[in-house]
Amino acid sequence: MAELEFHGAAQTVTGSMHLLHLDGGTLTLDCGLFQGKRDWARGLNSTFPVPPETLRAVVLSHAHMDHSGNIPGLVRKKFTGPVYATPATRDLAEIMLLDSAHIQEEDALFWNQKRAGGPADRIEPLYTVADAQAAVGQFRSVAYGTPFDVCDGCRATFFDAGHMLGSAVVLLEIASSPPVRLLFTGDLGRFNVPILRDPTTPLPAADYLITESTYADQIHEDAGQMKERLVGLINATVKRGGKVIIPSFSVGRTQTLTYYLQQAIEAREMPRLPVFVDSPLSTHATDVFRKHPECYDVQAAGQWRAEGDVFGHGFVTYISEAAESIRLNDRHDPCVIIASSGMCEAGRILHHLKNNVEDSRNTVLIVGYQAENTLGRRIAEGETSLKIFGRMYQRRCHVEVLGGFSAHADAKDFERLLAPLAPRLRAAFVVHGEATGTAAMKALLQKAGCRGVYVPAPGEKFTL
């Protein structure tokens, strides 16, 4: 018997977690954090659909927090099994889970000291640094294309998803009668984007499919034009004598930016101006990228062999210490500052915005999705009065939005990757998307010949 139970990322875009109940035990595909309003997210992140100690294993598609971020929560509640991931995912997850644990501890400390009305209002962190360290110790690395036994009667294989360093599509082969092949996409990436290889094509045939649908209703801007636009905007800002401030996600987006900037400077398409990556997590993540050239595409691998680095070695300054970050405030010459967080809700980017948005020579460059009700969204939409650290600032700087940097597959990518699988599928389950995305994915799979397409609700179960 094999049964799927959907928990996270069901009719939403966060908290990825899909349970597979087998005769040999229960495993979970991903174990991500729900991200959203504090009370709602905390309630979901504090509970699991089965007792964690009964899980046989976690099979992890990739290291993003909405897919991996609650693994330490499982460990805190007595999960002792293996966490299977690619080597690059394991290394990224280590730095990201430790960073997340530190944030959990700091948030709980702040709440208890500043907001709690009494002992009854105090909270515990979802998990601690010690929990994250224990979780990392339970990871087991498996290379792409290498089958491995997850539990009795279930074998898995990772294929390159092309979404982020180490990301994987997971094929599960279940020894039932008759045998069942289940394919889980995790998050799929795009074709012809820098650094990483394209997603594996063709993907292996399967009887059942669990697929994300984040951008199934959209067509991205051409990634090939992003370098040209990025360099053009930087050059225009330099001519004004200004700085370029880029809020950026630490893992993936920052490395793409530094890769493009290294190419442009070496080709003399832009001046050799100072470039700063101001984020401890970005610095550590870039070190992980450097450790895994086996994940690079042909162009990046060639550059790495020729030059030994593809992320700005020699002209990009990576900053971890707070004192070094503060010293950037005293710079008045043209430069590029890349800092997190990507949606301008916390972190060092807030200090750089505070110090630079009122100068008309400067440019704030938005290169990632900005969720509703975030400072990044307000900047992207052109608001001129911005509240930063409780004070209002008048935005006089230029704002530019580059929408082609997304690492998620779009409608064309999904059609190329998944439509060939559809005629054989007994059923497909569409997750990890808002209503428009899941509807578009359902229509795509039905048009391609899939017999049954479902958008499961949280807690819904299906027998395979």
C-alpha positions in Angstrom: 0.0 0.0 0.0 1.2 3.5 -0.8 -0.7 6.6 0.3 0.1 10.3 -0.2 -0.9 12.9 2.4 -0.5 16.6 1.7 0.5 18.9 4.5 2.5 22.0 3.4 2.5 23.8 0.1 -1.0 22.5 -0.5 -3.1 25.3 -2.0 -0.3 27.7 -0.9 3.3 28.5 -1.8 5.1 27.8 1.4 5.8 25.1 4.0 6.5 22.3 1.5 5.9 18.9 3.1 4.3 15.8 1.5 4.0 12.5 3.4 4.3 9.1 1.7 2.9 6.3 3.8 4.3 2.9 2.9 4.3 -0.6 4.3 7.9 0.0 5.3 7.1 3.3 7.1 6.3 6.9 6.5 8.7 9.4 4.9 8.3 13.0 4.0 9.3 14.9 0.8 10.6 18.2 2.1 10.0 19.8 5.5 9.7 23.5 4.9 8.8 26.5 7.0 5.4 28.2 6.6 6.2 31.8 6.0 3.6 34.5 6.6 1.9 36.4 9.5 3.5 35.5 12.8 0.7 33.8 14.7 -0.6 31.8 11.6 2.9 30.7 10.6 4.0 29.8 14.2 0.9 27.6 14.7 1.6 25.6 11.5 5.3 25.4 12.1 4.9 24.1 15.6 2.8 21.0 14.7 3.3 18.1 12.3 0.8 15.7 10.8 2.5 12.6 12.3 4.7 12.2 15.4 8.2 13.1 14.1 9.8 10.2 15.9 7.7 7.8 13.6 9.1 9.2 10.4 11.6 6.9 8.6 13.3 9.6 6.6 13.2 13.1 4.9 13.9 13.3 1.2 14.9 17.0 0.5 14.6 18.5 -2.9 16.6 21.7 -2.2 17.8 24.1 0.5 15.3 27.0 0.3 13.7 27.7 3.7 10.2 26.9 2.5 11.4 23.4 1.6 14.1 22.7 4.3 13.5 25.2 7.1 11.6 23.1 9.6 13.9 20.0 9.6 15.4 21.2 12.9 11.8 21.4 14.2 11.4 17.7 13.4 14.7 17.0 15.2 13.6 19.0 18.2 10.6 16.8 18.4 12.6 13.5 18.3 13.0 12.8 14.7 16.2 10.7 14.4 16.2 9.4 10.8 18.3 10.3 7.8 17.8 13.4 5.7 18.7 12.6 2.1 19.9 15.4 -0.2 22.5 16.2 -2.9 25.9 17.2 -1.6 25.4 20.9 -2.6 22.0 20.9 -0.9 23.5 19.5 2.2 26.2 22.2 2.3 23.7 25.0 1.6 21.2 23.7 4.2 23.9 23.7 6.9 24.5 27.4 6.6 20.9 28.3 6.0 19.5 26.2 8.9 22.0 27.5 11.3 21.2 31.1 10.2 17.5 30.4 10.6 18.0 28.9 14.1 19.9 32.0 15.1 17.0 34.2 13.9 14.5 31.9 15.8 16.5 32.4 19.0 16.8 36.2 18.5 13.1 36.6 17.7 12.1 34.7 20.8 14.4 36.7 23.0 13.2 40.0 21.5 9.5 39.0 22.0 10.0 37.8 25.6 12.0 41.0 26.6 10.0 43.6 24.7 6.5 42.4 23.8 5.5 39.7 26.2 3.0 41.0 28.8 3.8 38.3 31.3 5.0 34.7 31.7 2.0 33.4 29.9 2.9 35.4 26.8 6.5 34.2 26.6 7.5 32.0 23.6 10.1 29.4 22.9 12.0 29.5 19.6 10.7 27.0 17.0 14.2 25.5 17.3 17.7 26.4 18.5 21.1 26.4 17.0 21.8 23.1 18.8 18.7 21.6 17.1 20.0 22.8 13.7 23.4 21.4 14.3 21.9 18.1 15.2 19.7 18.2 12.1 22.8 18.8 9.9 24.4 15.7 11.5 21.5 13.6 10.2 22.0 14.6 6.5 23.1 11.9 4.0 24.5 13.2 0.7 23.6 11.4 -2.5 24.8 12.5 -6.0 22.5 13.0 -8.9 21.7 9.9 -10.8 22.6 7.5 -7.9 19.7 5.3 -6.7 19.4 4.9 -2.9 17.1 3.0 -0.6 15.0 5.4 1.5 13.2 2.7 3.5 12.0 -0.9 2.9 10.4 -1.1 -0.4 11.2 2.4 -1.6 14.2 3.5 -3.7 14.9 7.1 -4.8 17.0 8.9 -7.4 17.9 12.6 -7.7 17.8 14.4 -11.0 19.0 18.0 -11.6 16.1 20.5 -11.2 18.1 23.5 -12.4 16.4 25.8 -9.8 19.3 26.5 -7.3 22.6 24.9 -6.5 22.0 21.2 -5.7 18.2 21.3 -6.4 16.7 18.0 -7.3 13.7 16.4 -8.9 13.1 13.2 -7.0 12.0 9.8 -8.5 10.6 7.4 -6.0 10.2 3.7 -7.1 7.8 1.9 -4.8 8.0 -1.9 -4.7 4.2 -2.4 -4.4 2.1 -4.7 -6.6 2.2 -3.5 -9.2 5.3 -1.2 -8.8 4.7 2.5 -8.6 6.9 5.4 -9.8 6.3 8.8 -8.2 8.0 11.9 -9.5 8.3 15.0 -7.2 9.6 18.2 -8.9 10.5 20.2 -5.8 11.0 23.6 -7.5 11.9 23.4 -11.2 14.3 25.9 -12.7 14.7 27.6 -16.1 16.6 26.9 -19.3 19.5 29.0 -20.5 20.2 30.9 -17.2 23.7 31.5 -15.9 25.9 29.3 -13.7 23.7 26.2 -13.2 22.9 23.4 -15.6 19.5 23.3 -17.2 16.9 21.0 -15.7 17.3 17.3 -16.6 15.5 16.5 -19.9 13.8 14.3 -20.5 12.6 13.8 -16.9 12.0 10.1 -16.1 8.6 8.6 -16.8 6.3 8.1 -13.8 2.9 6.9 -12.8 2.2 9.8 -10.5 3.5 13.4 -10.4 3.7 16.0 -7.6 4.6 19.3 -9.3 5.0 22.9 -8.1 3.1 25.6 -10.1 4.5 28.9 -8.8 4.8 30.6 -12.2 2.8 28.3 -14.4 0.6 31.3 -15.4 3.5 33.6 -16.4 6.2 34.0 -19.0 9.5 35.4 -17.6 11.5 38.1 -19.2 14.4 36.8 -21.2 17.2 36.0 -18.8 19.7 36.6 -21.6 18.9 40.3 -21.6 19.3 40.8 -17.9 23.1 41.2 -18.0 22.8 43.9 -20.6 20.1 45.8 -18.7 22.0 45.4 -15.4 25.2 46.8 -16.8 23.4 49.6 -18.6 21.7 50.8 -15.4 25.0 50.6 -13.4 26.8 52.7 -16.1 24.1 55.3 -16.1 24.3 55.6 -12.3 28.1 55.9 -12.4 27.8 58.8 -14.9 25.6 60.6 -12.3 28.2 59.9 -9.6 25.8 57.7 -7.7 25.7 54.3 -6.0 23.7 51.3 -7.0 21.9 49.6 -4.1 20.6 46.1 -4.8 18.4 44.2 -2.3 19.1 40.6 -3.0 18.4 37.1 -1.7 21.5 35.6 -0.3 21.4 32.2 -2.1 21.2 32.2 -5.9 20.4 35.8 -6.8 23.5 37.3 -5.3 25.8 34.8 -7.0 24.1 35.5 -10.4 24.7 39.2 -9.9 28.4 38.8 -9.1 28.8 36.3 -12.0 27.4 38.9 -14.4 29.4 41.7 -12.9 32.7 39.7 -13.2 32.0 39.0 -16.9 31.1 42.7 -17.6 34.1 44.1 -15.9 36.5 41.7 -17.6 34.9 42.5 -21.0 35.3 46.2 -20.1 31.5 46.7 -20.6 31.6 48.7 -17.3 34.3 50.4 -15.2 36.1 48.4 -12.5 34.2 50.1 -9.7 34.0 48.8 -6.1 31.4 46.0 -5.6 30.4 45.0 -2.1 28.3 42.0 -1.0 27.2 43.0 2.5 25.7 39.9 4.1 27.3 37.1 6.2 24.9 34.5 4.7 25.6 35.6 1.1 29.3 35.3 1.9 29.0 31.8 3.3 26.6 30.8 0.4 29.1 32.0 -2.2 31.7 29.8 -0.5 29.4 26.8 -0.9 28.9 27.7 -4.6 32.7 27.7 -5.0 32.8 24.2 -3.5 30.5 22.7 -6.1 31.6 23.4 -9.7 30.1 20.0 -10.6 26.8 21.8 -10.6 27.9 24.5 -13.1 26.9 24.7 -16.7 29.4 24.5 -19.6 30.1 28.3 -19.7 30.6 28.7 -15.9 32.6 25.5 -15.6 34.9 26.8 -18.4 35.4 30.2 -16.7 36.0 28.4 -13.4 38.7 26.2 -14.9 40.4 29.2 -16.6 40.2 31.7 -13.8 39.6 29.7 -10.6 36.4 31.7 -9.7 33.2 33.0 -11.2 31.9 35.2 -8.4 34.0 38.3 -8.6 37.3 37.2 -7.2 39.7 40.2 -7.1 37.1 43.0 -7.3 34.1 42.0 -5.2 34.5 42.6 -1.5 32.5 40.2 0.7 31.5 41.7 4.1 30.6 39.7 7.2 31.6 42.0 10.1 29.1 44.7 11.1 31.9 47.3 11.5 32.9 46.8 7.9 29.3 47.2 6.9 29.0 50.5 8.8 32.1 51.9 7.1 30.3 51.7 3.8 28.1 54.6 5.0 31.2 56.8 4.6 31.7 56.0 1.0 30.6 58.7 -1.4 32.1 57.5 -4.7 30.2 55.3 -7.2 30.0 51.7 -6.1 27.6 48.7 -6.1 26.2 47.4 -2.8 24.4 44.1 -2.8 22.8 43.3 0.6 20.0 41.2 2.1 17.2 40.8 2.8 15.8 40.5 -0.7 12.4 42.1 0.2 13.9 44.9 2.4 12.1 43.7 5.5 15.2 43.2 7.7 19.0 43.1 7.6 21.7 45.4 6.4 19.9 46.5 3.3 17.7 48.7 5.5 20.7 50.8 6.6 21.9 51.2 3.0 18.4 52.3 1.9 18.2 54.7 4.8 21.5 56.3 3.8 20.9 56.4 0.0 17.2 56.7 -1.0 17.2 60.5 -0.6 20.0 61.1 -3.1 18.9 61.6 -6.7 22.2 60.3 -8.1 21.6 56.8 -6.7 19.7 53.8 -8.0 17.8 51.2 -6.1 17.7 48.1 -8.3 15.0 45.5 -7.6 15.9 42.1 -8.9 13.5 39.7 -7.2 9.9 39.1 -6.3 8.5 41.5 -3.7 5.6 40.2 -1.6 2.7 42.4 -0.7 3.1 44.7 2.3 6.9 44.7 2.2 9.1 47.7 1.9 10.6 46.2 -1.3 7.1 46.1 -2.8 6.5 49.7 -2.0 9.9 50.7 -3.5 9.2 48.7 -6.6 5.8 50.4 -7.0 7.3 53.8 -6.9 6.2 55.1 -3.5 8.0 58.3 -2.6 7.5 58.3 1.2 9.2 55.3 2.8 9.2 54.3 6.4 12.6 52.8 7.5 13.4 52.1 11.1 10.3 54.1 12.1 11.3 57.3 10.3 9.9 58.6 7.0 12.3 59.2 4.1 11.6 60.9 0.8 12.7 58.7 -2.1 14.6 60.8 -4.6 16.8 58.0 -6.0 16.0 56.2 -9.2 14.2 52.9 -8.9 14.5 50.2 -11.6 13.0 46.7 -11.6 14.6 43.8 -13.5 12.1 40.9 -13.7 14.1 38.4 -15.6 16.2 37.0 -12.7 13.6 34.5 -11.4 15.0 31.0 -10.8 11.6 29.4 -11.1 10.3 27.7 -14.3 7.6 29.6 -16.2 4.8 28.3 -18.4 7.1 27.5 -21.3 9.5 25.7 -19.1 6.8 23.7 -17.5 5.4 22.7 -20.9 8.8 21.6 -22.1 9.5 19.5 -18.9 6.2 18.1 -17.9 3.9 17.8 -21.0 5.9 14.8 -22.3 5.1 13.0 -19.0 1.4 13.7 -19.0 -0.1 10.9 -21.2 1.4 8.1 -19.1 0.4 9.6 -15.7 -2.4 8.0 -13.7 -2.7 11.3 -11.7 -0.9 14.5 -11.1 -1.0 16.6 -7.9 -0.4 20.4 -8.3 1.1 22.1 -5.2 3.2 25.1 -4.3 1.2 27.8 -6.1 -1.4 30.5 -5.8 -4.8 29.9 -7.3 -3.9 31.3 -10.7 -0.7 29.2 -10.9 -2.3 25.9 -9.9 -5.2 26.5 -12.3 -2.7 27.1 -15.2 -0.8 24.0 -14.3 -3.9 21.9 -14.1 -4.9 23.1 -17.6 -1.5 22.5 -19.0 -1.4 18.9 -17.8 -4.9 18.2 -18.8 -4.3 19.5 -22.3 -1.1 17.4 -22.5 -3.2 14.2 -21.8 -3.0 13.6 -18.1 -6.0 11.5 -16.9 -6.5 13.1 -13.5 -5.2 16.4 -12.2 -5.8 17.3 -8.5 -5.1 20.4 -6.4 -5.0 18.8 -3.0 -6.1 20.5 0.2 -4.0 20.4 3.4 -4.6 17.0 5.0 -6.0 15.4 1.9 -4.9 11.8 1.2 -4.7 9.8 -2.1 -4.0 6.0 -2.5 -1.5 5.2 -5.2 
